[in-house]
Amino acid sequence: MRALYNRFLFRFFPLRLVKRYTSKAARRMYFIREYEIANNQILKTEFHRKHRKVIREDIRREYDKGVETRDAAQQRLNTENQKEDKDKIVVETLSKTIETKNKEISQFKEQIDQLDAEVNGYTEALDSIHSILPLLLEEIKQ
């Protein structure tokens, strides 16, 4: 029905249609919609930031587990090296384990750093959106 009315105004009373979309009420409605969009962006950004923090925590747990495993293998390798009759197979497997754990740990560090950067980006986005909200409220109140 509204679309039909707008077509009627467009065809026969275009100035009334222009006046309708350039009035104070139209301006106010525009800023109210912008305020709603900003609030939705805040909710979405907070959700994504929280999700990234959960993922980061999972990766940090894996990182800690890898460090513990590597340290235990390093201690075992040190004790094997101190023995007089070394078992070459055990020493070889322990050194391979240490190498693979070092690679995994470096990958985990990179992932954690990347997730930290993403969380900081979301925090900056939230700060910028929060700084816009008072300006939008000021425009709505005018």
C-alpha positions in Angstrom: 0.0 0.0 0.0 2.8 2.4 0.9 4.6 1.6 -2.4 1.4 2.5 -4.3 1.1 5.7 -2.4 4.8 6.6 -3.1 4.2 5.9 -6.8 1.2 8.2 -6.7 3.2 10.9 -5.1 6.1 10.4 -7.5 3.8 10.8 -10.5 1.5 13.6 -9.4 3.1 15.4 -6.4 6.9 14.9 -6.5 7.6 17.9 -4.3 5.5 16.4 -1.5 7.5 13.2 -1.8 10.8 15.2 -1.7 9.6 17.2 1.3 8.7 13.9 3.0 12.2 12.5 2.7 14.0 15.8 3.5 12.0 16.7 6.6 13.3 16.7 10.2 11.4 13.5 10.9 13.1 11.7 8.0 16.5 13.0 9.2 15.7 11.8 12.7 14.6 8.4 11.5 17.8 8.0 9.5 19.9 8.6 12.6 17.7 6.3 14.7 18.3 3.5 12.1 22.1 4.3 12.2 22.0 4.0 16.0 20.3 0.6 15.7 22.9 -0.6 13.1 25.7 0.6 15.5 24.1 -1.4 18.4 23.9 -4.5 16.2 27.5 -4.1 15.2 28.5 -3.8 18.8 26.7 -7.1 19.6 28.2 -8.8 16.6 31.7 -7.6 17.4 31.5 -8.6 21.0 30.3 -12.1 19.9 33.2 -12.5 17.5 35.7 -11.2 20.1 34.4 -13.6 22.7 34.6 -16.5 20.2 38.2 -15.6 19.3 39.1 -15.6 23.0 37.7 -19.1 23.4 39.7 -20.3 20.4 42.8 -18.7 21.7 42.4 -20.3 25.1 42.0 -23.8 23.4 45.2 -23.2 21.5 47.0 -22.0 24.6 46.1 -25.2 26.3 47.5 -27.2 23.4 50.6 -25.0 23.6 51.1 -25.6 27.3 50.6 -29.4 26.7 53.2 -29.3 23.9 55.7 -27.4 26.1 55.2 -29.9 29.0 55.7 -32.9 26.6 58.8 -31.3 25.1 60.3 -30.5 28.6 59.6 -34.1 29.7 61.2 -35.5 26.6 64.2 -33.1 27.1 64.6 -34.3 30.7 64.4 -37.9 29.6 67.0 -37.3 26.9 69.3 -35.6 29.4 69.1 -38.6 31.7 69.7 -41.0 28.8 72.7 -39.0 27.7 74.2 -39.2 31.3 74.0 -43.0 31.3 77.1 -44.9 30.3 75.3 -47.4 28.0 73.0 -45.2 25.9 70.1 -46.8 24.0 70.4 -45.2 20.6 66.8 -45.9 19.6 65.5 -44.2 22.7 67.8 -41.2 22.2 66.8 -41.0 18.5 63.0 -41.1 19.2 63.3 -38.5 22.0 65.3 -36.1 19.8 62.7 -36.5 17.0 59.9 -35.9 19.6 61.6 -32.8 20.7 62.0 -31.5 17.1 58.3 -32.1 16.3 57.2 -30.5 19.5 59.3 -27.5 18.8 57.6 -27.1 15.4 54.2 -27.5 17.0 55.0 -24.9 19.7 56.2 -22.4 17.1 52.9 -22.9 15.1 50.9 -22.5 18.3 52.8 -19.3 19.1 52.0 -17.9 15.6 48.3 -18.8 16.0 48.1 -17.2 19.4 49.8 -14.0 18.1 47.4 -13.9 15.2 44.3 -14.4 17.5 45.6 -11.7 19.8 45.9 -9.3 16.9 42.3 -10.2 15.9 41.0 -9.6 19.4 42.8 -6.3 19.5 41.2 -5.4 16.2 37.8 -6.2 17.6 38.5 -4.1 20.7 39.5 -1.2 18.6 36.4 -1.6 16.4 34.2 -1.6 19.6 35.9 1.5 20.9 35.3 3.3 17.6 31.6 2.3 17.5 31.2 3.3 21.2 32.6 6.7 20.3 30.0 7.2 17.5 27.0 6.4 19.7 26.9 9.7 21.6 27.2 11.6 18.3 24.2 9.7 16.9 22.2 10.4 20.1 23.0 14.1 19.8 21.7 14.1 16.2 18.5 12.2 17.2 17.8 14.7 20.1 18.0 17.7 17.8 
